[in-house]
């Protein structure tokens, strides 16, 4: 075999080698732990599960998965979790639904190098090597932003309001604005920062230099949130649309109220 052929052969093995070497980092307040794909696949509670209406694959999927709760040693229902993907997506999640044994159940799906998952689109990688999936997500109002794929780390952190006071509305803000802040944490923080606050490395800041309520007139902002490609179409657009089933008209209204409120609370970066 000549040198070129050898290099091509080695390159062809890279995805498999990287999958074999994949590690999930746990930072749960008791030190840092790294678990490999092989360790998780051999975990005594790992089993085959069926996920109906998978958020990422848009169809039913079968996975080898371990209940997320068994990995969250020392985590209490009142704690707060952050789930970080390899591309900088950072989902915020109360610990209670992740620990629940009834209603919604959270599973860590593990991609088996011997049986890789399909790509998420033409030329795109799979959701692996680790993917947080849910059975019966509606029971705990789990939204699509709380299904992080290509998961790299799970952290126990202080709640968002404690970590990022720059996100807080004014103390006398209306109940609608306060409710919108909750919707922002659930649906927007995984991709966006606001006033420079947040851990996501994925999307643009939603207040600095300009808040979307300052440049979307009429109902264009709500239309954009519902279906981004209907207003701005480009091949690499990654923002998902938020249907009424995911984000009701009432909740969407409160989210926009929060954004409009925060336009008056800019922090210079």
C-alpha positions as CSV (number, residue, x, y, z in Angstrom):
1,X,0.0,0.0,0.0
2,X,1.5,3.4,-1.0
3,X,1.5,6.4,1.3
4,X,-1.5,8.1,-0.2
5,X,-3.6,4.9,0.1
6,X,-2.5,4.4,3.7
7,X,-3.5,8.0,4.6
8,X,-6.9,7.6,3.0
9,X,-7.4,4.3,4.9
10,X,-6.5,6.0,8.1
11,X,-8.8,9.0,7.4
12,X,-11.7,6.6,6.8
13,X,-11.3,5.2,10.2
14,X,-11.3,8.6,12.0
15,X,-15.1,8.9,12.7
16,X,-15.1,5.4,14.2
17,X,-12.0,6.1,16.3
18,X,-13.5,9.4,17.5
19,X,-16.7,7.6,18.5
20,X,-14.7,4.9,20.4
21,X,-12.9,7.7,22.2
22,X,-16.1,9.7,23.0
23,X,-16.5,10.8,26.6
24,X,-19.2,12.5,28.5
25,X,-18.1,14.8,31.3
26,X,-20.2,15.1,34.5
27,X,-19.6,18.0,36.8
28,X,-22.2,17.5,39.6
29,X,-20.5,19.2,42.5
30,X,-18.5,16.2,43.6
31,X,-15.6,16.6,41.2
32,X,-15.3,15.8,37.5
33,X,-16.1,12.4,36.1
34,X,-15.6,11.3,32.5
35,X,-17.6,8.3,31.1
36,X,-16.7,6.7,27.8
37,X,-19.2,5.3,25.3
38,X,-17.9,1.8,26.1
39,X,-18.5,2.4,29.9
40,X,-22.0,3.7,29.3
41,X,-23.0,0.9,26.9
42,X,-21.9,-1.6,29.5
43,X,-23.7,0.1,32.4
44,X,-25.9,-2.5,34.1
45,X,-29.0,-0.2,33.6
46,X,-28.4,0.4,29.9
47,X,-31.3,-1.0,27.8
48,X,-33.0,-0.7,24.5
49,X,-35.7,1.9,24.4
50,X,-38.2,3.3,21.9
51,X,-38.6,7.0,21.4
52,X,-41.8,8.1,19.6
53,X,-41.6,11.4,17.7
54,X,-37.9,12.0,18.2
55,X,-37.3,15.7,18.2
56,X,-34.1,15.5,16.1
57,X,-34.9,12.7,13.7
58,X,-38.6,13.6,13.3
59,X,-39.6,9.9,13.6
60,X,-39.6,7.0,16.0
61,X,-36.1,5.8,17.0
62,X,-34.6,3.0,19.0
63,X,-31.6,3.6,21.2
64,X,-29.3,1.9,23.7
65,X,-29.8,4.2,26.7
66,X,-29.3,4.6,30.4
67,X,-31.8,6.4,32.7
68,X,-30.3,9.8,33.2
69,X,-31.2,9.8,36.9
70,X,-28.7,7.0,37.6
71,X,-25.9,9.2,36.4
72,X,-26.9,12.2,38.5
73,X,-25.5,11.0,41.8
74,X,-25.9,13.6,44.6
75,X,-28.3,15.8,42.5
76,X,-31.5,16.8,44.2
77,X,-34.9,17.7,42.6
78,X,-34.4,21.4,43.5
79,X,-31.0,21.6,41.8
80,X,-30.4,23.0,38.3
81,X,-28.6,21.4,35.4
82,X,-26.9,22.6,32.3
83,X,-26.4,20.3,29.3
84,X,-23.7,21.4,26.9
85,X,-23.3,20.1,23.3
86,X,-20.0,20.0,21.4
87,X,-21.1,22.9,19.2
88,X,-21.7,25.3,22.2
89,X,-25.5,24.7,22.5
90,X,-26.2,24.9,26.3
91,X,-29.6,23.8,27.5
92,X,-30.9,24.8,30.9
93,X,-33.0,22.2,32.8
94,X,-34.4,22.0,36.3
95,X,-33.2,18.7,37.9
96,X,-36.6,17.5,38.9
97,X,-37.8,16.2,35.6
98,X,-34.4,14.6,34.9
99,X,-34.7,12.7,38.2
100,X,-38.4,11.7,37.8
101,X,-39.4,8.1,37.6
102,X,-42.9,8.9,36.6
103,X,-44.4,11.2,34.0
104,X,-41.6,12.3,31.7
105,X,-38.5,10.1,31.8
106,X,-35.1,11.3,30.7
107,X,-32.6,8.9,29.0
108,X,-29.0,9.3,27.9
109,X,-28.9,7.6,24.5
110,X,-25.4,6.2,23.6
111,X,-24.3,5.7,20.1
112,X,-22.7,2.3,19.6
113,X,-19.7,2.5,17.3
114,X,-20.7,-0.9,15.8
115,X,-24.2,0.4,15.0
116,X,-23.9,4.2,14.3
117,X,-27.0,6.3,14.1
118,X,-28.1,8.0,10.8
119,X,-27.0,11.5,10.0
120,X,-29.3,14.4,10.9
121,X,-29.4,15.4,7.2
122,X,-27.5,15.1,4.0
123,X,-23.8,15.4,4.8
124,X,-24.5,16.0,8.5
125,X,-23.3,13.9,11.4
126,X,-25.5,11.9,13.7
127,X,-27.0,13.0,17.0
128,X,-24.3,11.1,18.8
129,X,-22.2,10.1,20.5
130,X,-24.6,11.1,23.4
131,X,-28.1,12.5,23.1
132,X,-30.7,13.4,25.8
133,X,-34.0,11.9,24.8
134,X,-37.4,11.8,26.6
135,X,-40.3,9.4,26.9
136,X,-43.6,11.1,27.5
137,X,-42.1,14.6,27.4
138,X,-45.4,16.4,27.5
139,X,-46.0,15.3,31.1
140,X,-43.2,17.7,32.3
141,X,-43.6,20.2,29.5
142,X,-40.3,19.3,28.0
143,X,-39.5,21.5,25.0
144,X,-37.4,20.7,22.0
145,X,-34.5,22.8,23.3
146,X,-34.2,20.3,26.2
147,X,-33.3,17.4,23.8
148,X,-29.6,18.3,23.3
149,X,-27.7,16.1,20.9
150,X,-24.0,15.6,20.4
151,X,-23.9,16.1,24.2
152,X,-20.5,16.7,25.7
153,X,-21.1,17.7,29.4
154,X,-23.7,17.7,32.1
155,X,-23.2,20.3,34.9
156,X,-24.9,21.1,38.2
157,X,-25.0,24.9,38.4
158,X,-26.8,27.6,40.3
159,X,-30.1,28.8,38.7
160,X,-29.9,31.2,35.8
161,X,-31.1,34.2,37.8
162,X,-28.3,33.8,40.3
163,X,-25.6,33.2,37.6
164,X,-26.7,36.0,35.3
165,X,-28.3,39.0,36.9
166,X,-28.0,40.8,33.6
167,X,-30.9,38.8,32.4
168,X,-33.3,39.8,35.2
169,X,-36.2,42.1,34.4
170,X,-36.9,45.0,36.7
171,X,-38.3,44.2,40.1
172,X,-41.6,46.0,39.2
173,X,-41.9,44.2,35.8
174,X,-45.3,42.9,35.0
175,X,-46.3,39.3,35.5
176,X,-46.3,38.8,31.7
177,X,-42.6,40.0,31.6
178,X,-41.7,37.6,34.4
179,X,-43.4,34.8,32.6
180,X,-41.6,35.7,29.5
181,X,-38.3,35.5,31.3
182,X,-39.1,31.8,32.2
183,X,-39.9,31.2,28.5
184,X,-36.6,32.8,27.5
185,X,-34.7,30.4,29.8
186,X,-36.5,27.4,28.4
187,X,-36.5,28.2,24.7
188,X,-33.8,30.7,23.9
189,X,-30.9,30.4,26.3
190,X,-29.6,27.2,24.7
191,X,-28.6,29.1,21.6
192,X,-28.5,32.8,22.6
193,X,-27.0,35.2,25.1
194,X,-28.7,38.5,26.2
195,X,-26.7,41.4,27.5
196,X,-23.7,39.2,27.1
197,X,-25.1,36.8,29.7
198,X,-25.3,33.1,29.2
199,X,-23.0,30.2,28.4
200,X,-24.1,29.4,24.8
201,X,-21.6,29.8,22.0
202,X,-24.2,29.2,19.3
203,X,-26.4,32.2,18.3
204,X,-26.2,36.0,18.4
205,X,-26.9,38.1,21.5
206,X,-30.6,39.1,21.7
207,X,-30.1,42.6,23.2
208,X,-26.7,43.9,22.3
209,X,-26.3,45.8,20.1
210,X,-30.0,45.6,19.1
211,X,-32.9,43.7,20.5
212,X,-35.1,42.0,17.8
213,X,-38.2,44.0,19.0
214,X,-36.3,47.1,17.8
215,X,-36.0,45.9,14.2
216,X,-39.0,43.5,13.7
217,X,-42.1,45.6,13.2
218,X,-45.7,44.5,13.5
219,X,-46.1,40.8,13.9
220,X,-42.9,39.9,12.1
221,X,-41.1,38.8,15.2
222,X,-43.8,36.3,16.2
223,X,-43.9,35.1,12.6
224,X,-40.1,34.7,12.7
225,X,-40.1,32.7,15.9
226,X,-42.8,30.4,14.5
227,X,-41.0,29.8,11.2
228,X,-37.6,31.6,10.7
229,X,-37.1,30.4,7.1
230,X,-40.4,32.0,6.1
231,X,-38.8,35.5,6.7
232,X,-35.1,34.8,6.3
233,X,-34.3,31.9,4.0
234,X,-30.7,30.6,3.8
235,X,-29.3,27.1,3.4
236,X,-27.3,27.1,6.7
237,X,-30.1,28.5,8.8
238,X,-30.2,26.5,12.1
239,X,-32.9,28.2,14.2
240,X,-35.9,25.8,14.5
241,X,-39.5,27.1,14.3
242,X,-41.5,27.0,17.5
243,X,-45.0,25.6,16.8
244,X,-48.1,26.5,18.9
245,X,-47.8,23.0,20.4
246,X,-44.4,23.8,21.7
247,X,-44.9,27.5,22.5
248,X,-48.5,28.6,22.8
249,X,-49.6,32.0,21.5
250,X,-49.9,33.2,25.1
251,X,-46.4,32.0,26.0
252,X,-45.0,33.5,22.8
253,X,-46.6,36.8,23.7
254,X,-44.9,36.8,27.2
255,X,-41.6,36.0,25.6
256,X,-41.9,39.0,23.3
257,X,-42.9,41.1,26.2
258,X,-39.8,40.1,28.1
259,X,-37.6,40.9,25.1
260,X,-39.3,44.3,24.6
261,X,-38.8,45.0,28.3
262,X,-35.1,44.1,28.1
263,X,-34.5,46.4,25.2
264,X,-34.7,49.2,27.8
265,X,-32.2,47.4,30.1
266,X,-29.2,47.1,27.8
267,X,-25.8,46.6,29.3
268,X,-22.8,48.0,27.4
269,X,-20.3,45.2,26.6
